[in-house]
Amino acid sequence: MSASDSALPEELWRRILEIGIESSNFNYKDLCCLSITCTLLNRLSSDDSLWSSLCFADFPEHQPPSSSCSVSSKWLYKIRYGKVR
């Protein structure tokens, strides 16, 4: 059974992902792995707010981009990860 076949509403799946990141139980690999499981989780795991939270958690020394910035947080995470690791 995939997430899209589940009886859980999309908002609950989104909150599960948020809690995973907030509690440091999910990392970037987890989000990437979830994204290939089904269409729903692919869409949800690509959400900019999740990547922004993950970016801030993993790279606290970097300021989050301003709201007027058009660069995605996922892309910024990838750049910062490449420089640090």
PDB file with one MODEL, atoms N, CA, C and O in Angstrom:
MODEL        1
ATOM      1  N   MET A   1       0.849  -1.177   0.000  1.00  0.00           N
ATOM      2  CA  MET A   1       0.000   0.000   0.000  1.00  0.00           C
ATOM      3  C   MET A   1       0.891   1.236   0.000  1.00  0.00           C
ATOM      4  O   MET A   1       1.822   1.332   0.800  1.00  0.00           O
ATOM      5  N   SER A   2       0.618   2.156  -0.870  1.00  0.00           N
ATOM      6  CA  SER A   2       1.383   3.391  -0.940  1.00  0.00           C
ATOM      7  C   SER A   2       0.679   4.484  -0.137  1.00  0.00           C
ATOM      8  O   SER A   2      -0.473   4.337   0.272  1.00  0.00           O
ATOM      9  N   ALA A   3       1.398   5.576   0.075  1.00  0.00           N
ATOM     10  CA  ALA A   3       0.822   6.693   0.824  1.00  0.00           C
ATOM     11  C   ALA A   3      -0.407   7.256   0.120  1.00  0.00           C
ATOM     12  O   ALA A   3      -1.352   7.703   0.770  1.00  0.00           O
ATOM     13  N   SER A   4      -0.391   7.234  -1.212  1.00  0.00           N
ATOM     14  CA  SER A   4      -1.536   7.780  -1.943  1.00  0.00           C
ATOM     15  C   SER A   4      -2.763   6.890  -1.820  1.00  0.00           C
ATOM     16  O   SER A   4      -3.884   7.362  -2.010  1.00  0.00           O
ATOM     17  N   ASP A   5      -2.570   5.597  -1.502  1.00  0.00           N
ATOM     18  CA  ASP A   5      -3.690   4.682  -1.298  1.00  0.00           C
ATOM     19  C   ASP A   5      -4.173   4.694   0.142  1.00  0.00           C
ATOM     20  O   ASP A   5      -5.178   4.063   0.467  1.00  0.00           O
ATOM     21  N   SER A   6      -3.476   5.398   0.991  1.00  0.00           N
ATOM     22  CA  SER A   6      -3.763   5.407   2.415  1.00  0.00           C
ATOM     23  C   SER A   6      -5.007   6.221   2.738  1.00  0.00           C
ATOM     24  O   SER A   6      -5.429   7.089   1.974  1.00  0.00           O
ATOM     25  N   ALA A   7      -5.573   5.914   3.888  1.00  0.00           N
ATOM     26  CA  ALA A   7      -6.713   6.676   4.366  1.00  0.00           C
ATOM     27  C   ALA A   7      -6.264   7.959   5.066  1.00  0.00           C
ATOM     28  O   ALA A   7      -7.097   8.796   5.413  1.00  0.00           O
ATOM     29  N   LEU A   8      -4.967   8.119   5.275  1.00  0.00           N
ATOM     30  CA  LEU A   8      -4.468   9.320   5.935  1.00  0.00           C
ATOM     31  C   LEU A   8      -4.564  10.519   4.994  1.00  0.00           C
ATOM     32  O   LEU A   8      -4.205  10.418   3.821  1.00  0.00           O
ATOM     33  N   PRO A   9      -5.040  11.636   5.497  1.00  0.00           N
ATOM     34  CA  PRO A   9      -5.110  12.836   4.653  1.00  0.00           C
ATOM     35  C   PRO A   9      -3.705  13.396   4.395  1.00  0.00           C
ATOM     36  O   PRO A   9      -2.767  13.158   5.156  1.00  0.00           O
ATOM     37  N   GLU A  10      -3.599  14.132   3.319  1.00  0.00           N
ATOM     38  CA  GLU A  10      -2.318  14.724   2.924  1.00  0.00           C
ATOM     39  C   GLU A  10      -1.719  15.593   4.030  1.00  0.00           C
ATOM     40  O   GLU A  10      -0.503  15.595   4.227  1.00  0.00           O
ATOM     41  N   GLU A  11      -2.557  16.322   4.743  1.00  0.00           N
ATOM     42  CA  GLU A  11      -2.069  17.196   5.815  1.00  0.00           C
ATOM     43  C   GLU A  11      -1.362  16.392   6.905  1.00  0.00           C
ATOM     44  O   GLU A  11      -0.386  16.859   7.492  1.00  0.00           O
ATOM     45  N   LEU A  12      -1.853  15.195   7.170  1.00  0.00           N
ATOM     46  CA  LEU A  12      -1.234  14.347   8.184  1.00  0.00           C
ATOM     47  C   LEU A  12       0.121  13.828   7.697  1.00  0.00           C
ATOM     48  O   LEU A  12       1.076  13.780   8.472  1.00  0.00           O
ATOM     49  N   TRP A  13       0.212  13.444   6.434  1.00  0.00           N
ATOM     50  CA  TRP A  13       1.502  13.027   5.876  1.00  0.00           C
ATOM     51  C   TRP A  13       2.499  14.175   5.955  1.00  0.00           C
ATOM     52  O   TRP A  13       3.660  13.975   6.312  1.00  0.00           O
ATOM     53  N   ARG A  14       2.044  15.376   5.621  1.00  0.00           N
ATOM     54  CA  ARG A  14       2.925  16.551   5.668  1.00  0.00           C
ATOM     55  C   ARG A  14       3.432  16.781   7.099  1.00  0.00           C
ATOM     56  O   ARG A  14       4.611  17.060   7.315  1.00  0.00           O
ATOM     57  N   ARG A  15       2.530  16.659   8.057  1.00  0.00           N
ATOM     58  CA  ARG A  15       2.915  16.869   9.458  1.00  0.00           C
ATOM     59  C   ARG A  15       3.897  15.792   9.923  1.00  0.00           C
ATOM     60  O   ARG A  15       4.808  16.085  10.697  1.00  0.00           O
ATOM     61  N   ILE A  16       3.725  14.561   9.464  1.00  0.00           N
ATOM     62  CA  ILE A  16       4.664  13.485   9.804  1.00  0.00           C
ATOM     63  C   ILE A  16       6.068  13.841   9.314  1.00  0.00           C
ATOM     64  O   ILE A  16       7.046  13.649  10.036  1.00  0.00           O
ATOM     65  N   LEU A  17       6.166  14.351   8.108  1.00  0.00           N
ATOM     66  CA  LEU A  17       7.462  14.762   7.577  1.00  0.00           C
ATOM     67  C   LEU A  17       8.042  15.921   8.380  1.00  0.00           C
ATOM     68  O   LEU A  17       9.235  15.928   8.686  1.00  0.00           O
ATOM     69  N   GLU A  18       7.213  16.891   8.719  1.00  0.00           N
ATOM     70  CA  GLU A  18       7.666  18.033   9.521  1.00  0.00           C
ATOM     71  C   GLU A  18       8.196  17.579  10.875  1.00  0.00           C
ATOM     72  O   GLU A  18       9.261  18.020  11.307  1.00  0.00           O
ATOM     73  N   ILE A  19       7.466  16.711  11.537  1.00  0.00           N
ATOM     74  CA  ILE A  19       7.889  16.212  12.854  1.00  0.00           C
ATOM     75  C   ILE A  19       9.194  15.439  12.734  1.00  0.00           C
ATOM     76  O   ILE A  19      10.070  15.562  13.589  1.00  0.00           O
ATOM     77  N   GLY A  20       9.326  14.649  11.683  1.00  0.00           N
ATOM     78  CA  GLY A  20      10.559  13.903  11.470  1.00  0.00           C
ATOM     79  C   GLY A  20      11.772  14.814  11.381  1.00  0.00           C
ATOM     80  O   GLY A  20      12.822  14.523  11.953  1.00  0.00           O
ATOM     81  N   ILE A  21      11.621  15.905  10.667  1.00  0.00           N
ATOM     82  CA  ILE A  21      12.734  16.860  10.525  1.00  0.00           C
ATOM     83  C   ILE A  21      12.948  17.635  11.822  1.00  0.00           C
ATOM     84  O   ILE A  21      14.086  17.803  12.261  1.00  0.00           O
ATOM     85  N   GLU A  22      11.871  18.105  12.433  1.00  0.00           N
ATOM     86  CA  GLU A  22      11.986  18.874  13.676  1.00  0.00           C
ATOM     87  C   GLU A  22      12.641  18.068  14.786  1.00  0.00           C
ATOM     88  O   GLU A  22      13.384  18.621  15.597  1.00  0.00           O
ATOM     89  N   SER A  23      12.375  16.770  14.833  1.00  0.00           N
ATOM     90  CA  SER A  23      12.936  15.930  15.895  1.00  0.00           C
ATOM     91  C   SER A  23      14.288  15.336  15.504  1.00  0.00           C
ATOM     92  O   SER A  23      14.850  14.526  16.242  1.00  0.00           O
ATOM     93  N   SER A  24      14.805  15.737  14.353  1.00  0.00           N
ATOM     94  CA  SER A  24      16.095  15.248  13.832  1.00  0.00           C
ATOM     95  C   SER A  24      16.090  13.759  13.539  1.00  0.00           C
ATOM     96  O   SER A  24      17.152  13.137  13.505  1.00  0.00           O
ATOM     97  N   ASN A  25      14.924  13.176  13.327  1.00  0.00           N
ATOM     98  CA  ASN A  25      14.853  11.766  12.954  1.00  0.00           C
ATOM     99  C   ASN A  25      14.964  11.570  11.449  1.00  0.00           C
ATOM    100  O   ASN A  25      15.321  10.481  11.002  1.00  0.00           O
ATOM    101  N   PHE A  26      14.668  12.596  10.658  1.00  0.00           N
ATOM    102  CA  PHE A  26      14.781  12.526   9.206  1.00  0.00           C
ATOM    103  C   PHE A  26      15.973  13.358   8.776  1.00  0.00           C
ATOM    104  O   PHE A  26      16.198  14.451   9.295  1.00  0.00           O
ATOM    105  N   ASN A  27      16.727  12.844   7.835  1.00  0.00           N
ATOM    106  CA  ASN A  27      17.793  13.637   7.242  1.00  0.00           C
ATOM    107  C   ASN A  27      17.525  13.757   5.742  1.00  0.00           C
ATOM    108  O   ASN A  27      16.485  13.319   5.251  1.00  0.00           O
ATOM    109  N   TYR A  28      18.457  14.342   5.035  1.00  0.00           N
ATOM    110  CA  TYR A  28      18.242  14.555   3.606  1.00  0.00           C
ATOM    111  C   TYR A  28      18.087  13.238   2.844  1.00  0.00           C
ATOM    112  O   TYR A  28      17.333  13.165   1.874  1.00  0.00           O
ATOM    113  N   LYS A  29      18.800  12.199   3.284  1.00  0.00           N
ATOM    114  CA  LYS A  29      18.672  10.895   2.620  1.00  0.00           C
ATOM    115  C   LYS A  29      17.261  10.336   2.793  1.00  0.00           C
ATOM    116  O   LYS A  29      16.697   9.752   1.867  1.00  0.00           O
ATOM    117  N   ASP A  30      16.701  10.521   3.983  1.00  0.00           N
ATOM    118  CA  ASP A  30      15.339  10.045   4.233  1.00  0.00           C
ATOM    119  C   ASP A  30      14.339  10.726   3.308  1.00  0.00           C
ATOM    120  O   ASP A  30      13.471  10.069   2.733  1.00  0.00           O
ATOM    121  N   LEU A  31      14.464  12.050   3.165  1.00  0.00           N
ATOM    122  CA  LEU A  31      13.541  12.768   2.278  1.00  0.00           C
ATOM    123  C   LEU A  31      13.700  12.304   0.834  1.00  0.00           C
ATOM    124  O   LEU A  31      12.714  12.159   0.111  1.00  0.00           O
ATOM    125  N   CYS A  32      14.927  12.077   0.423  1.00  0.00           N
ATOM    126  CA  CYS A  32      15.158  11.608  -0.944  1.00  0.00           C
ATOM    127  C   CYS A  32      14.591  10.202  -1.142  1.00  0.00           C
ATOM    128  O   CYS A  32      13.988   9.918  -2.177  1.00  0.00           O
ATOM    129  N   CYS A  33      14.777   9.332  -0.167  1.00  0.00           N
ATOM    130  CA  CYS A  33      14.235   7.970  -0.265  1.00  0.00           C
ATOM    131  C   CYS A  33      12.708   7.979  -0.268  1.00  0.00           C
ATOM    132  O   CYS A  33      12.084   7.229  -1.018  1.00  0.00           O
ATOM    133  N   LEU A  34      12.113   8.817   0.559  1.00  0.00           N
ATOM    134  CA  LEU A  34      10.650   8.918   0.569  1.00  0.00           C
ATOM    135  C   LEU A  34      10.113   9.412  -0.769  1.00  0.00           C
ATOM    136  O   LEU A  34       9.026   9.025  -1.198  1.00  0.00           O
ATOM    137  N   SER A  35      10.879  10.259  -1.409  1.00  0.00           N
ATOM    138  CA  SER A  35      10.396  10.857  -2.662  1.00  0.00           C
ATOM    139  C   SER A  35      10.228   9.835  -3.778  1.00  0.00           C
ATOM    140  O   SER A  35       9.509  10.098  -4.742  1.00  0.00           O
ATOM    141  N   ILE A  36      10.871   8.682  -3.674  1.00  0.00           N
ATOM    142  CA  ILE A  36      10.741   7.687  -4.738  1.00  0.00           C
ATOM    143  C   ILE A  36       9.714   6.604  -4.423  1.00  0.00           C
ATOM    144  O   ILE A  36       9.546   5.665  -5.200  1.00  0.00           O
ATOM    145  N   THR A  37       9.032   6.727  -3.299  1.00  0.00           N
ATOM    146  CA  THR A  37       8.078   5.684  -2.916  1.00  0.00           C
ATOM    147  C   THR A  37       6.724   5.816  -3.600  1.00  0.00           C
ATOM    148  O   THR A  37       6.124   4.812  -3.984  1.00  0.00           O
ATOM    149  N   CYS A  38       6.242   7.033  -3.754  1.00  0.00           N
ATOM    150  CA  CYS A  38       4.958   7.235  -4.419  1.00  0.00           C
ATOM    151  C   CYS A  38       4.819   8.704  -4.812  1.00  0.00           C
ATOM    152  O   CYS A  38       5.594   9.554  -4.371  1.00  0.00           O
ATOM    153  N   THR A  39       3.849   8.980  -5.624  1.00  0.00           N
ATOM    154  CA  THR A  39       3.640  10.337  -6.132  1.00  0.00           C
ATOM    155  C   THR A  39       3.373  11.334  -5.008  1.00  0.00           C
ATOM    156  O   THR A  39       3.921  12.436  -5.009  1.00  0.00           O
ATOM    157  N   LEU A  40       2.543  10.952  -4.065  1.00  0.00           N
ATOM    158  CA  LEU A  40       2.207  11.852  -2.961  1.00  0.00           C
ATOM    159  C   LEU A  40       3.442  12.213  -2.148  1.00  0.00           C
ATOM    160  O   LEU A  40       3.694  13.392  -1.900  1.00  0.00           O
ATOM    161  N   LEU A  41       4.208  11.223  -1.733  1.00  0.00           N
ATOM    162  CA  LEU A  41       5.398  11.512  -0.928  1.00  0.00           C
ATOM    163  C   LEU A  41       6.477  12.207  -1.747  1.00  0.00           C
ATOM    164  O   LEU A  41       7.292  12.948  -1.197  1.00  0.00           O
ATOM    165  N   ASN A  42       6.490  11.976  -3.045  1.00  0.00           N
ATOM    166  CA  ASN A  42       7.421  12.707  -3.895  1.00  0.00           C
ATOM    167  C   ASN A  42       7.102  14.190  -3.844  1.00  0.00           C
ATOM    168  O   ASN A  42       7.992  15.021  -3.666  1.00  0.00           O
ATOM    169  N   ARG A  43       5.847  14.511  -4.000  1.00  0.00           N
ATOM    170  CA  ARG A  43       5.422  15.912  -3.969  1.00  0.00           C
ATOM    171  C   ARG A  43       5.643  16.536  -2.594  1.00  0.00           C
ATOM    172  O   ARG A  43       6.168  17.645  -2.487  1.00  0.00           O
ATOM    173  N   LEU A  44       5.241  15.820  -1.545  1.00  0.00           N
ATOM    174  CA  LEU A  44       5.368  16.363  -0.193  1.00  0.00           C
ATOM    175  C   LEU A  44       6.826  16.518   0.235  1.00  0.00           C
ATOM    176  O   LEU A  44       7.181  17.505   0.881  1.00  0.00           O
ATOM    177  N   SER A  45       7.669  15.553  -0.118  1.00  0.00           N
ATOM    178  CA  SER A  45       9.064  15.617   0.308  1.00  0.00           C
ATOM    179  C   SER A  45       9.859  16.665  -0.462  1.00  0.00           C
ATOM    180  O   SER A  45      10.999  16.963  -0.105  1.00  0.00           O
ATOM    181  N   SER A  46       9.276  17.219  -1.505  1.00  0.00           N
ATOM    182  CA  SER A  46       9.941  18.287  -2.253  1.00  0.00           C
ATOM    183  C   SER A  46       9.531  19.672  -1.770  1.00  0.00           C
ATOM    184  O   SER A  46       9.988  20.681  -2.307  1.00  0.00           O
ATOM    185  N   ASP A  47       8.679  19.720  -0.768  1.00  0.00           N
ATOM    186  CA  ASP A  47       8.185  20.994  -0.251  1.00  0.00           C
ATOM    187  C   ASP A  47       9.339  21.868   0.240  1.00  0.00           C
ATOM    188  O   ASP A  47      10.192  21.412   1.002  1.00  0.00           O
ATOM    189  N   ASP A  48       9.357  23.106  -0.194  1.00  0.00           N
ATOM    190  CA  ASP A  48      10.441  24.025   0.135  1.00  0.00           C
ATOM    191  C   ASP A  48      10.577  24.261   1.635  1.00  0.00           C
ATOM    192  O   ASP A  48      11.689  24.421   2.137  1.00  0.00           O
ATOM    193  N   SER A  49       9.457  24.283   2.355  1.00  0.00           N
ATOM    194  CA  SER A  49       9.532  24.535   3.797  1.00  0.00           C
ATOM    195  C   SER A  49      10.237  23.395   4.530  1.00  0.00           C
ATOM    196  O   SER A  49      10.932  23.637   5.516  1.00  0.00           O
ATOM    197  N   LEU A  50      10.068  22.162   4.064  1.00  0.00           N
ATOM    198  CA  LEU A  50      10.781  21.032   4.681  1.00  0.00           C
ATOM    199  C   LEU A  50      12.280  21.162   4.461  1.00  0.00           C
ATOM    200  O   LEU A  50      13.068  20.961   5.386  1.00  0.00           O
ATOM    201  N   TRP A  51      12.670  21.494   3.248  1.00  0.00           N
ATOM    202  CA  TRP A  51      14.092  21.636   2.938  1.00  0.00           C
ATOM    203  C   TRP A  51      14.695  22.844   3.644  1.00  0.00           C
ATOM    204  O   TRP A  51      15.866  22.825   4.024  1.00  0.00           O
ATOM    205  N   SER A  52      13.908  23.879   3.819  1.00  0.00           N
ATOM    206  CA  SER A  52      14.382  25.046   4.558  1.00  0.00           C
ATOM    207  C   SER A  52      14.660  24.673   6.021  1.00  0.00           C
ATOM    208  O   SER A  52      15.689  25.058   6.576  1.00  0.00           O
ATOM    209  N   SER A  53      13.750  23.932   6.633  1.00  0.00           N
ATOM    210  CA  SER A  53      13.945  23.480   8.016  1.00  0.00           C
ATOM    211  C   SER A  53      15.155  22.568   8.128  1.00  0.00           C
ATOM    212  O   SER A  53      15.943  22.691   9.065  1.00  0.00           O
ATOM    213  N   LEU A  54      15.306  21.658   7.182  1.00  0.00           N
ATOM    214  CA  LEU A  54      16.430  20.734   7.184  1.00  0.00           C
ATOM    215  C   LEU A  54      17.742  21.479   6.971  1.00  0.00           C
ATOM    216  O   LEU A  54      18.748  21.170   7.609  1.00  0.00           O
ATOM    217  N   CYS A  55      17.730  22.443   6.088  1.00  0.00           N
ATOM    218  CA  CYS A  55      18.922  23.246   5.811  1.00  0.00           C
ATOM    219  C   CYS A  55      19.352  24.014   7.062  1.00  0.00           C
ATOM    220  O   CYS A  55      20.535  24.055   7.397  1.00  0.00           O
ATOM    221  N   PHE A  56      18.399  24.611   7.735  1.00  0.00           N
ATOM    222  CA  PHE A  56      18.715  25.359   8.952  1.00  0.00           C
ATOM    223  C   PHE A  56      19.210  24.428  10.061  1.00  0.00           C
ATOM    224  O   PHE A  56      20.107  24.789  10.824  1.00  0.00           O
ATOM    225  N   ALA A  57      18.623  23.226  10.148  1.00  0.00           N
ATOM    226  CA  ALA A  57      19.041  22.263  11.175  1.00  0.00           C
ATOM    227  C   ALA A  57      20.452  21.755  10.921  1.00  0.00           C
ATOM    228  O   ALA A  57      21.236  21.607  11.858  1.00  0.00           O
ATOM    229  N   ASP A  58      20.781  21.485   9.657  1.00  0.00           N
ATOM    230  CA  ASP A  58      22.101  20.936   9.327  1.00  0.00           C
ATOM    231  C   ASP A  58      23.176  21.994   9.149  1.00  0.00           C
ATOM    232  O   ASP A  58      24.359  21.707   9.330  1.00  0.00           O
ATOM    233  N   PHE A  59      22.789  23.198   8.803  1.00  0.00           N
ATOM    234  CA  PHE A  59      23.741  24.287   8.574  1.00  0.00           C
ATOM    235  C   PHE A  59      23.288  25.536   9.321  1.00  0.00           C
ATOM    236  O   PHE A  59      22.942  26.537   8.694  1.00  0.00           O
ATOM    237  N   PRO A  60      23.286  25.489  10.660  1.00  0.00           N
ATOM    238  CA  PRO A  60      22.753  26.627  11.443  1.00  0.00           C
ATOM    239  C   PRO A  60      23.556  27.915  11.276  1.00  0.00           C
ATOM    240  O   PRO A  60      23.057  29.002  11.566  1.00  0.00           O
ATOM    241  N   GLU A  61      24.790  27.794  10.813  1.00  0.00           N
ATOM    242  CA  GLU A  61      25.613  28.996  10.648  1.00  0.00           C
ATOM    243  C   GLU A  61      25.176  29.830   9.446  1.00  0.00           C
ATOM    244  O   GLU A  61      25.555  30.995   9.326  1.00  0.00           O
ATOM    245  N   HIS A  62      24.388  29.242   8.564  1.00  0.00           N
ATOM    246  CA  HIS A  62      23.899  29.956   7.385  1.00  0.00           C
ATOM    247  C   HIS A  62      22.513  30.514   7.661  1.00  0.00           C
ATOM    248  O   HIS A  62      21.648  29.836   8.215  1.00  0.00           O
ATOM    249  N   GLN A  63      22.328  31.738   7.269  1.00  0.00           N
ATOM    250  CA  GLN A  63      21.024  32.364   7.408  1.00  0.00           C
ATOM    251  C   GLN A  63      20.085  31.808   6.347  1.00  0.00           C
ATOM    252  O   GLN A  63      20.507  31.569   5.215  1.00  0.00           O
ATOM    253  N   PRO A  64      18.814  31.596   6.694  1.00  0.00           N
ATOM    254  CA  PRO A  64      17.864  31.164   5.674  1.00  0.00           C
ATOM    255  C   PRO A  64      17.693  32.261   4.636  1.00  0.00           C
ATOM    256  O   PRO A  64      17.826  33.442   4.957  1.00  0.00           O
ATOM    257  N   PRO A  65      17.399  31.885   3.390  1.00  0.00           N
ATOM    258  CA  PRO A  65      17.212  32.906   2.354  1.00  0.00           C
ATOM    259  C   PRO A  65      16.010  33.781   2.663  1.00  0.00           C
ATOM    260  O   PRO A  65      15.063  33.354   3.324  1.00  0.00           O
ATOM    261  N   SER A  66      16.064  34.996   2.183  1.00  0.00           N
ATOM    262  CA  SER A  66      14.933  35.896   2.394  1.00  0.00           C
ATOM    263  C   SER A  66      13.739  35.397   1.598  1.00  0.00           C
ATOM    264  O   SER A  66      13.884  34.650   0.630  1.00  0.00           O
ATOM    265  N   SER A  67      12.570  35.820   2.019  1.00  0.00           N
ATOM    266  CA  SER A  67      11.347  35.369   1.349  1.00  0.00           C
ATOM    267  C   SER A  67      11.289  35.852  -0.098  1.00  0.00           C
ATOM    268  O   SER A  67      10.561  35.278  -0.907  1.00  0.00           O
ATOM    269  N   SER A  68      12.038  36.890  -0.436  1.00  0.00           N
ATOM    270  CA  SER A  68      12.036  37.388  -1.808  1.00  0.00           C
ATOM    271  C   SER A  68      13.008  36.607  -2.698  1.00  0.00           C
ATOM    272  O   SER A  68      13.028  36.802  -3.913  1.00  0.00           O
ATOM    273  N   CYS A  69      13.806  35.733  -2.100  1.00  0.00           N
ATOM    274  CA  CYS A  69      14.766  34.939  -2.850  1.00  0.00           C
ATOM    275  C   CYS A  69      14.023  33.848  -3.630  1.00  0.00           C
ATOM    276  O   CYS A  69      13.162  33.160  -3.080  1.00  0.00           O
ATOM    277  N   SER A  70      14.361  33.698  -4.905  1.00  0.00           N
ATOM    278  CA  SER A  70      13.653  32.722  -5.737  1.00  0.00           C
ATOM    279  C   SER A  70      14.358  31.368  -5.793  1.00  0.00           C
ATOM    280  O   SER A  70      13.904  30.473  -6.506  1.00  0.00           O
ATOM    281  N   VAL A  71      15.449  31.202  -5.063  1.00  0.00           N
ATOM    282  CA  VAL A  71      16.198  29.949  -5.068  1.00  0.00           C
ATOM    283  C   VAL A  71      15.534  28.960  -4.106  1.00  0.00           C
ATOM    284  O   VAL A  71      15.168  29.322  -2.988  1.00  0.00           O
ATOM    285  N   SER A  72      15.384  27.719  -4.548  1.00  0.00           N
ATOM    286  CA  SER A  72      14.734  26.720  -3.697  1.00  0.00           C
ATOM    287  C   SER A  72      15.654  26.300  -2.553  1.00  0.00           C
ATOM    288  O   SER A  72      16.876  26.282  -2.698  1.00  0.00           O
ATOM    289  N   SER A  73      15.061  25.970  -1.438  1.00  0.00           N
ATOM    290  CA  SER A  73      15.817  25.516  -0.272  1.00  0.00           C
ATOM    291  C   SER A  73      16.487  24.180  -0.544  1.00  0.00           C
ATOM    292  O   SER A  73      17.565  23.907  -0.016  1.00  0.00           O
ATOM    293  N   LYS A  74      15.863  23.352  -1.356  1.00  0.00           N
ATOM    294  CA  LYS A  74      16.463  22.056  -1.707  1.00  0.00           C
ATOM    295  C   LYS A  74      17.762  22.283  -2.475  1.00  0.00           C
ATOM    296  O   LYS A  74      18.757  21.602  -2.226  1.00  0.00           O
ATOM    297  N   TRP A  75      17.757  23.222  -3.391  1.00  0.00           N
ATOM    298  CA  TRP A  75      18.952  23.545  -4.152  1.00  0.00           C
ATOM    299  C   TRP A  75      20.030  24.128  -3.241  1.00  0.00           C
ATOM    300  O   TRP A  75      21.202  23.769  -3.358  1.00  0.00           O
ATOM    301  N   LEU A  76      19.636  25.031  -2.330  1.00  0.00           N
ATOM    302  CA  LEU A  76      20.601  25.591  -1.382  1.00  0.00           C
ATOM    303  C   LEU A  76      21.197  24.506  -0.492  1.00  0.00           C
ATOM    304  O   LEU A  76      22.392  24.525  -0.197  1.00  0.00           O
ATOM    305  N   TYR A  77      20.359  23.559  -0.065  1.00  0.00           N
ATOM    306  CA  TYR A  77      20.853  22.455   0.745  1.00  0.00           C
ATOM    307  C   TYR A  77      21.922  21.683  -0.024  1.00  0.00           C
ATOM    308  O   TYR A  77      22.976  21.359   0.523  1.00  0.00           O
ATOM    309  N   LYS A  78      21.651  21.396  -1.276  1.00  0.00           N
ATOM    310  CA  LYS A  78      22.588  20.647  -2.105  1.00  0.00           C
ATOM    311  C   LYS A  78      23.927  21.388  -2.228  1.00  0.00           C
ATOM    312  O   LYS A  78      24.988  20.774  -2.120  1.00  0.00           O
ATOM    313  N   ILE A  79      23.877  22.677  -2.448  1.00  0.00           N
ATOM    314  CA  ILE A  79      25.100  23.485  -2.572  1.00  0.00           C
ATOM    315  C   ILE A  79      25.867  23.481  -1.251  1.00  0.00           C
ATOM    316  O   ILE A  79      27.075  23.244  -1.232  1.00  0.00           O
ATOM    317  N   ARG A  80      25.168  23.742  -0.150  1.00  0.00           N
ATOM    318  CA  ARG A  80      25.836  23.793   1.156  1.00  0.00           C
ATOM    319  C   ARG A  80      26.413  22.435   1.547  1.00  0.00           C
ATOM    320  O   ARG A  80      27.506  22.351   2.108  1.00  0.00           O
ATOM    321  N   TYR A  81      25.675  21.388   1.248  1.00  0.00           N
ATOM    322  CA  TYR A  81      26.160  20.040   1.559  1.00  0.00           C
ATOM    323  C   TYR A  81      27.439  19.756   0.761  1.00  0.00           C
ATOM    324  O   TYR A  81      28.391  19.187   1.295  1.00  0.00           O
ATOM    325  N   GLY A  82      27.457  20.143  -0.486  1.00  0.00           N
ATOM    326  CA  GLY A  82      28.629  19.926  -1.322  1.00  0.00           C
ATOM    327  C   GLY A  82      29.851  20.692  -0.827  1.00  0.00           C
ATOM    328  O   GLY A  82      30.974  20.203  -0.955  1.00  0.00           O
ATOM    329  N   LYS A  83      29.657  21.873  -0.269  1.00  0.00           N
ATOM    330  CA  LYS A  83      30.769  22.674   0.233  1.00  0.00           C
ATOM    331  C   LYS A  83      31.284  22.171   1.576  1.00  0.00           C
ATOM    332  O   LYS A  83      32.488  22.197   1.831  1.00  0.00           O
ATOM    333  N   VAL A  84      30.390  21.719   2.424  1.00  0.00           N
ATOM    334  CA  VAL A  84      30.752  21.323   3.789  1.00  0.00           C
ATOM    335  C   VAL A  84      31.265  19.893   3.846  1.00  0.00           C
ATOM    336  O   VAL A  84      32.233  19.610   4.551  1.00  0.00           O
ATOM    337  N   ARG A  85      30.647  19.018   3.132  1.00  0.00           N
ATOM    338  CA  ARG A  85      30.985  17.613   3.239  1.00  0.00           C
ATOM    339  C   ARG A  85      31.926  17.207   2.194  1.00  0.00           C
ATOM    340  O   ARG A  85      32.321  16.042   2.137  1.00  0.00           O
TER     341      ARG A  85
ENDMDL
END
